[in-house]
Amino acid sequence: MKNQYFGDINDYRKYGLLRSINQVSELRLLVAWMLTPDDGSTDGKFTAYLESPEKWSNYDPVLFRELKQILTGEQTRGVNLIENLGLLQGVEYCSDFVPDNAPGREA
């Protein structure tokens, strides 16, 4: 996971699933991002779903609206945005960066 990917279609699906689990269970959820530094690539540009609300917003209208508002604004993309929205009530987060190479992860 990289902050540069925040809010893409895969995030919409992932956050929607977490919201569904959260709403129907009493499980305590921990999101461990496995966050690695941004690399400047064009990955994470899969946000065209936000231009098709008739197809995508029905799954989770609140989440869709919030992600669209964030991604059309001037904010820098990052997982902290979903953490601060309050859309995942009672969820805890581990947002520490993980090294992006095998030796660093081993250490």
Buried (B, 14 or more C-beta within 10 A) or exposed (E): BBBBBBBBBEBBBBBBEBBEEBEEEEEEBEBEBEBBEBEEEEEBEBBEBBEEEEEBBEBBEEBBEBBBEBBEEEEEBBBBBBBEBEBBEEBEBEBEEBEEEEEEEEE
